[in-house]
Amino acid sequence: MSDRAITKSASYSDKLVRLVPAEFVAAYLAIHNLLRTNQQLSDQEIFNILVVSSLIMLAIQPFYLYLAVSVTSKWQIVISEISLVIWIISMGGILETYSWYLPLYSSVAIILWTLSSPLLVRD
């Protein structure tokens, strides 16, 4: 059993910490910041790289959780995937180019999701 796996006896706060895909959030943030500081890329190129990077991270994360940190709960992996999507949206980058995107809404969404997601994990 790894430190990241959620057990039936895990407390709410333990679940909360273990469901945040911190390594992948940090990776996305690093990529986003690298792209934003590169003066040679157009907004469309930045958007494309962020979308592709996000899709790759979403594809890698379940394997990382299962193989690298020994998470065996399918629910925990699914909720971590949803969490990564919500974190990526809340950090902007991909959606910030759209006029309808309001960071306030995504900030509220990440807070509500982060607080409620531990209630969804049962094993």
C-alpha positions as CSV (number, residue, x, y, z in Angstrom):
1,M,0.0,0.0,0.0
2,S,1.4,3.4,-0.9
3,D,1.1,6.7,0.8
4,R,-1.1,7.9,-2.0
5,A,-3.6,5.0,-1.9
6,I,-6.9,5.7,-0.1
7,T,-8.0,3.1,2.4
8,K,-11.4,2.7,4.0
9,S,-10.0,4.1,7.2
10,A,-8.5,7.2,5.6
11,S,-9.8,10.5,7.0
12,Y,-11.4,13.2,4.9
13,S,-8.2,15.3,5.1
14,D,-6.1,12.3,4.0
15,K,-8.4,11.7,1.0
16,L,-8.3,15.4,0.2
17,V,-4.5,15.5,0.0
18,R,-4.3,12.2,-1.9
19,L,-6.8,13.2,-4.6
20,V,-5.0,16.4,-5.7
21,P,-2.8,15.4,-8.7
22,A,0.0,17.6,-7.4
23,E,2.8,16.3,-9.7
24,F,0.7,16.8,-12.8
25,V,-0.7,20.2,-11.7
26,A,2.9,21.3,-11.2
27,A,3.9,19.9,-14.6
28,Y,1.1,21.8,-16.3
29,L,1.9,25.0,-14.5
30,A,5.6,24.7,-15.5
31,I,4.7,24.1,-19.2
32,H,2.2,27.0,-19.1
33,N,4.7,29.4,-17.6
34,L,7.5,28.3,-20.1
35,L,5.1,28.9,-23.0
36,R,3.9,32.3,-21.7
37,T,7.5,33.5,-21.4
38,N,8.5,32.5,-24.9
39,Q,8.1,35.5,-27.1
40,Q,8.4,33.5,-30.3
41,L,5.2,31.5,-30.0
42,S,1.8,32.7,-31.2
43,D,-1.3,32.4,-29.0
44,Q,-2.5,29.6,-31.2
45,E,0.8,27.7,-30.9
46,I,0.6,28.1,-27.1
47,F,-3.0,26.8,-27.1
48,N,-2.1,23.8,-29.2
49,I,0.9,22.9,-27.1
50,L,-1.2,23.2,-23.9
51,V,-4.0,21.0,-25.3
52,V,-1.6,18.3,-26.4
53,S,0.4,18.5,-23.2
54,S,-2.8,18.2,-21.2
55,L,-4.0,15.2,-23.2
56,I,-0.7,13.5,-22.7
57,M,-0.8,14.1,-18.9
58,L,-4.3,12.8,-18.7
59,A,-3.2,9.7,-20.6
60,I,-0.1,9.2,-18.4
61,Q,-1.6,9.9,-15.0
62,P,-3.6,6.7,-14.5
63,F,-0.5,4.6,-15.3
64,Y,1.6,6.8,-13.0
65,L,-0.9,6.4,-10.1
66,Y,-1.2,2.6,-10.6
67,L,2.4,1.7,-11.4
68,A,4.5,4.4,-9.7
69,V,2.6,5.1,-6.5
70,S,0.5,1.8,-6.3
71,V,-3.0,3.3,-6.3
72,T,-5.3,0.4,-7.1
73,S,-8.7,2.0,-6.5
74,K,-10.4,2.7,-9.9
75,W,-12.5,5.3,-8.2
76,Q,-9.5,7.1,-6.9
77,I,-7.9,7.1,-10.4
78,V,-11.1,8.3,-12.0
79,I,-11.5,11.1,-9.5
80,S,-7.9,12.1,-9.9
81,E,-8.4,12.3,-13.6
82,I,-11.4,14.6,-13.1
83,S,-9.4,16.6,-10.6
84,L,-6.6,17.1,-13.2
85,V,-9.1,18.4,-15.8
86,I,-10.6,20.8,-13.3
87,W,-7.2,22.0,-12.1
88,I,-6.1,22.6,-15.7
89,I,-9.2,24.6,-16.5
90,S,-8.9,26.6,-13.3
91,M,-5.3,27.5,-14.1
92,G,-6.3,29.0,-17.4
93,G,-4.1,28.6,-20.4
94,I,-6.3,26.5,-22.5
95,L,-9.6,28.4,-22.0
96,E,-8.2,31.9,-21.3
97,T,-8.2,32.7,-25.0
98,Y,-12.1,32.5,-25.1
99,S,-14.0,35.6,-24.3
100,W,-16.6,33.7,-22.3
101,Y,-14.0,32.2,-19.9
102,L,-14.1,33.8,-16.5
103,P,-11.4,32.8,-14.1
104,L,-13.7,33.5,-11.1
105,Y,-16.0,30.6,-12.1
106,S,-13.2,28.1,-12.5
107,S,-11.7,29.2,-9.2
108,V,-15.0,28.5,-7.5
109,A,-15.2,25.2,-9.3
110,I,-11.8,24.0,-8.1
111,I,-12.6,24.9,-4.5
112,L,-15.9,23.1,-4.6
113,W,-14.6,20.1,-6.4
114,T,-11.5,19.7,-4.1
115,L,-13.7,19.9,-1.0
116,S,-16.3,17.5,-2.4
117,S,-14.2,14.9,-4.2
118,P,-13.1,13.0,-1.0
119,L,-16.7,12.2,-0.3
120,L,-16.9,10.3,-3.6
121,V,-14.1,7.8,-2.8
122,R,-15.4,4.8,-1.0
123,D,-12.4,2.4,-1.0
